[in-house]
Amino acid sequence: MKQAILSYHQDEDEHWVAELACGHNQHVRHQPPWMNREWVTTAEGRESMRGFRLDCKKCDEHAPADRSL
């Protein structure tokens, strides 16, 4: 199920995590050639992707939210 990116934070390993409208979190990494998300490497890039809808596998699995809405 597609969910919009609301904001971001970094995890304990300093990887970027998108906070989605559904209450789930999803890592957004730039690891070519597997994941090409260069936009995550800059503040401007991350800001430009706010509102972008990512596939949320946790929603598909009916997992509980990672944070309260």
N, C-alpha and C positions, 0 to 999 in steps of 0.2 A: 504494500500500500504506500503510495507516495505521500510524504509529509514535508511541510515547509521548514526550512532552517530559520530559527528565531535568533539564536546567538551561538557563541562558541566559548569553550574554555580549554585549558590544557590539562592533561592528566599528569600523574606523578612522573612519567617519563618524558614530559613536555611535548607529547603528541597532541595535535588539535582534535577536539571533539565537538561535533555539531550538536546543539540542543534543538530538538525537533518539536513542532507544534503539538505532537501527540504526547509529549512527556518523556519520550525515549531519547537516549544519547547514541550517537554513532560516530566512530572515528572517521576522520577525513584526512587521509595521508596522501602525500605525493611520493610514490615509490615506483618510478618508471623501471621497466616497461609494463609492470602489472597494473599500477594505478597512476594515471597521468592527471594529477590535480595540482598543477603548478599554482593555481589561484590561492591555495591554502598557505603558501609560503610568505605572503605579505598581508598586512592589515587591510590594504586597499582591495586585494583580491578576495579576502574573506568577506569584507563588507559588501562587495559587489554580488556575492552569492546569497546574501540574506533573502529569504523568500523563495529561493530555489527549492524545488521539491525533490527529495531523495527517496529512493525505495527504502522503506523501513521494514526489515525482516522481523523485527520484534513485534510490530503490529500484526503481520501475517501470522505469527505464532501465538497471538493473543497474550503476550507477555505483560506483566505489570509495568507500570511507568517507572522510569528511573528517578523521576523527581515529581513533586506535586505540581499540579497545574494551577 
